[in-house]
Amino acid sequence: MSHAVADSMTMIGRSIRLSRRNTDTLVMSVVLPLMMMALFVYVFGGAIATGTAYVNYVVPGIVLLCAGYGAAATAMSVADDMTSGMVDRLRSMPVRPFVVLTGHVVASVARNALSTAIVVAAAVAMGFRPDGTVLEWLAAAGLLLLYVLALSWLAAGLGAVARSVESASALSFFMLFLPYLSSAFVPTDTMPAALGAISEHQPITPIIETVRGLLTGTPVGDSGPKALIWSTALLVASFLLATTLYRRRVRD
């Protein structure tokens, strides 16, 4: 176990250093969500009725959109390791298979923490006025951390199975699209019946509703337990999928 921890710390340090050097991906993972938030708040926000200031409504969705961009970058980083010979060099060493993916996942969480902090600070400058208590902020942060971990492990699995960096980007596209099919930007009851039903019963919506309720005081209802169950189930499934796909790819 001590060797596994030491190996994991080594790969985490490597992945974080690579993230710092890959400044274009790091900048775009922050700039794109900021541009989306400015677009929805200043261009579309005036025409969308949510019962509250639109910036307060949209911020949780933008934060989850950040997680999608960060996860897409993780998938591409893992695919690059798989195709550049990095993993082949590790096969001849006594390194546990999951530590390579662990490094990328922890780096993904670190990138998402940075981008989320910047997005929330920008939202405050745009008029975002959360009224959650310290405990509610901690609960929201914990839920977001659980979701980001789940999404990062899923992205790592997609990167492990992708045959190129480009295909990894294509495979992770749904992570960027899924928040649009939720309550992130408009209430689900304004959608057509079939689309609204899909939006209500996919994992993103209860997570967004829970974070929104914790930060701005809107009703959480049963979204809290649903968000926790969805995030935990997704994390377990993503971890098992990622490690399984990685082992199979390494054996090929």
Secondary structure by P-SEA (a helix, b strand, c coil): caaaaaaaaaaaaaaaaaaaaaaaaaaaacaaaaaaaaaaacccccccccccccccccaaaaaaaaaaaaaaaaaaaaaaaacccccccccccccccaaaaaaaaaaaaaaaaaaaaaaaaaaaaacccccccaaaaaaaaaaaaaaaaaaaaaaaaaaaacccaaaaaaaaccccccccccccccccccccaaaaaaaaccaaaaaaaaaaaacccccccaaaaaaaaaaaaaaaaaaaaaaaaaaaaaac
